[in-house]
Amino acid sequence: MIKFAIDPEYCLILKAMNEADSLRKAAILLETDAPALVRKVRKIADEHGLLQKNGQKWSLTERGRQLALWTDQVMATQSEALKEEVDVRISSFAWLSEEILIPNSNTLINKKNAQIKLHFNMVAPDNENELIHGRTDYVIQGHPPIDPLIAYKKIKKLDWLVVVPISFRQKISKLQPEQIISLLQKEPFIRHTQIRPESVLGFNLESLSHISANSVLGVRSAVVSGIGWSVLPALSIQNYVINNRLLVVPAIKTFLSDEVSIWWLRSRKDMSATTKEMVNWLSGII
């Protein structure tokens, strides 16, 4: 069995003795009582010759002083090592990173003792494989994972809302829900290519826009530009609604919702503290 040449406790005693001008003050630094420290000081002196007694006062020999200085350096190096940043790679929707994660990243980075350095991946086609093969550390998705190797935590239900260009405000302001549906059926609908609009809306469409997109960002851009209307995740449009760039139609309910979840690899025990920070952070910003 590998052992230290000098007991680490002895090194701490030497450091305290070097910093204090009396054994009593050294005992205070070490949070121990003076009689117990005297016994250990005598042992260090007898076994290693690192302390000596001159009259009634204990002092360090030159070798003892060198070891005390080395201990001080090691402790400083250890503190720096514990302060090193943890690189965290996050894979998520581009819109979620843009609207929520990146704008709120400082609330995670600046947490006490977190020292987290974030890297965002917004174009990951297969997030489960990205995680399992070590190409990312966390995935933030709208549904739970399938692979049992992946652990996850549900954060919040995510509703999808009917949104229209801001220019529609006067058109629909005094209409009943049935009248709004009738009007929208004739207006161009911007389709997300992975969603069947009729199943989401519960009614048929008479007009589809000539534009479709395979991303929330593309659909949102088309609606903001006044090309047509669509359905979008609530979190992806909140700033656009506040800034009067989009209008939500709450009278029309959709049949689509997601569950924002954070995923991580079960085997990554080294990331357990960071995972707790990540879950708390995400719960606080969504």
N, C-alpha and C positions, 0 to 999 in steps of 0.2 A: 504494500500500500504506500502510495506517495504521500509524504508529509512535508510540512513547512520546516525549514531548519530552525526557525524560531516561532514559537506559538504566536498566532496573530494577536491574541490578547496582550502578550508581552510587548508587541510592537506598539499597541495603543497606549500602554502604560508608559513606554519610553517617550512617545510623542507628548503625552500629558506632562510628564516630568520635565521635558525640554521647554514646554510652554509656560509652566507655572514656576514660581520662585519658592514654593514650599510643598512639602508632601501633602499637607492639608488642602491646599488649593488644587493640587493634582487630583486628589480624591473627589473634590467637588466637580471638576471637569469630567471625571469618569463616572460620576453619579454612584459612588461607592463610599464606604466608611473608611476612615484613616487606618484603623487597626488591620482590617482585611487587606488594605493596600500595602501596608508595611510587610506583611507576610510574603506577599507576591514580589515585592521589591527585593527582599532578602534572597528569595529563590532565584530571581533573575541575576542578582550579583554573584551568588554562589555557583550557579550552573553555567553562566555565559560570560561573566565578567563585563557586563554592559553598564553596570552601576557600581558606584563606590561611595563609601561613607567617609566624610571628612568632618571629624568632630561629631556634632549632632545632626549634621545635614547630609542628605543624600544628593549625589550629583551624577551625571552621565559621564562615562569614560568617552574617549574619542570614538571608539567603535560604536558605543551606544548612541552618541550624538548623530553619527552618520546613519544609523538604522532609523532613528527618529525622523530625520529629514527625508529618508527614503519612504517611510510610512506616510508622511505628509504628502509627498508627491503621488504615491499610489492612490491615496484617498481622493486627491484632486482629479486624477485621471479617471478613476471609477465614476466620480460624479459627472464628468464630461461624457463618459460613455453612456450613462443612463439618460443623458439629455439629448442624445442623438435622435434625429428625426426618423420617424417611421414612414417609409414610403407606402402610400395606399393608392392602389389603382381601382378606380370605380368605373364600371360599365353601366350605361343607362341610356334611356331615350335621349335624343338630342334636345328635344323640347324641354324635358324635365331638368336636364343639366343646365340649359340656358335660362329657364324661368325660375327654378327653385334652388338647385344644388350649388351652382357656381356663385350666384349672388349671396348665398348664405354660408359660403365656405369658411369665412373668417370666424363664425361662431363655433366651428369645430377646431380649426387650426389654433385659435387663441385660448382653447380650454386649458385650465391648469394641468400641467404634467402631460398633456397630450402630445406635443411636439410632432404633429402629423403633417406630412407633405403629401398633397393630393395630386393625382394624375387622372384626368377624365378621358374616358374612351366612349365616344358617342356614336361609333359605327361598328357595333359588334353583331354580326348576323346570327351567331349561335352562342348565346351567353352561357349556356350550361357547359359546353365544351371549353369555352374560354376560361371558365372557373376551374373545371376539373383538370385541365392541362396547365394550370398555373400562369395563364396569360393575363389574368385579372385577379383582384383580391375580393371584390364585392360586386354584386350585381343588384341593381335596383330596378325592379320590373313591376308590371301591372298584374301579375299572377304568381302563384307559388311555383317552385321548380318541380320537375318530374323525377329526376335522378335522386335516389336515396342517399347518395354521397353528399348531397348538398343540404345544409340546414338553412332555415329561413325564419323570418319573423314578419307577420303581417303588421303593417303600420296604419293604414287608413283606407277606407272605401273611397274610390274615385269615380264620381259620376261623370257621364258625358252629357253635354247640354246642347240644345239647338241654338245656333248663333247665326246672326244675319249682319250684313253691312250696316254701318251706322246710318246710312241714307234711308234705311227701311223704317226708321223711327216713326215718322208721321204716317206712313202707310198702314202700320199695324196698331198704332196707339189706341184706337177706339174700337178695334175689332174683337169679337168673341173668339174663343179657341177654334171653333169649327170654321169660322171665316178666315182665320189666320192660316189654317191648314189648307183651305181651298186656294188662298192666294199663293202660298209657298209651293204648292203642287205645280203651279205654272211658271215658277221662277227657277232659273238654273241651279241645280244642286251640285256642289263640289264633292266628288266622291273620293273617299279614302279607299284605295284599291283592295284593302284587306277586310273591308266591311260591306255587308249587304245593306243598303239604306232602308229597304222596306222592312227588314226584320228588326232594325234598330228603331224605326219611327212608328211602325204599326199601320202605315198607310202607303198607298202606291204613289209613285211620282210620275208626273206627265212630262217633266223636262229635266234632263241631265245636262250639266255643263260640258263643253268640249274639253274641259280640263279635269284631270284626275291626278292624284298624287299618292305615293306610297308612304308618305310621312305626315305627321301632324303639322310639322312646320310648313309643308307645301300647301296643305288644305287651308291652314290659318292664313297664309299669305294671300291666297286667292280670295278668301272672304273679306279680309281687310281691304283688298284692292277693289271690292265691289263687284267681282265677277259672278258671285252667286252666294248661296248660303250652305250650311253644313251642320254636322255635329262634331264637337271637339271636347276633349277632357277639360273639366273645370279648372284644373291647375294650370293648364296651358294658356288660358285666356284671361286670367284674373287681372293682370296688368293692362291688358288691352281694353277691358271693360272699364276699369278705373280711369283710363286716359281717353275714353270716348272714341275708341277705334273699332270696337265691336259692340254688338247689342245682343244680349241673351234674351231668348223668348221662353220665360218660365212656364207659360201656359201650355206648352207642348212638352210632354214627358218622353224620354227615350227609354228603350229597353236594353240599355247597355251600361255596365259599370265594371270597373276593375278594382282590384285590391292591391294597392301599392305594397310591395314586399321587398325586403332586403335579404339577399342570399349570401352565404359564405360556405366554404368547404369545411365539413365536419372535422376533418383530420388536422386542420390548422389550429392546434392548441396554442401555438405561439402568438396567435392573433386574438386570443380571448378577451384581453383587456381592451384592445382596439375595437373589437366587435361590439362590446358594451357601449363604448363611446359613440360608435357609428349608429347604433340603434337609438340611443338617447338623442343624438343630434337630429336624426331623420324624423323621429317622433315630434320633435320640437319645431320643425320648420314646415311640416306638411299638415 
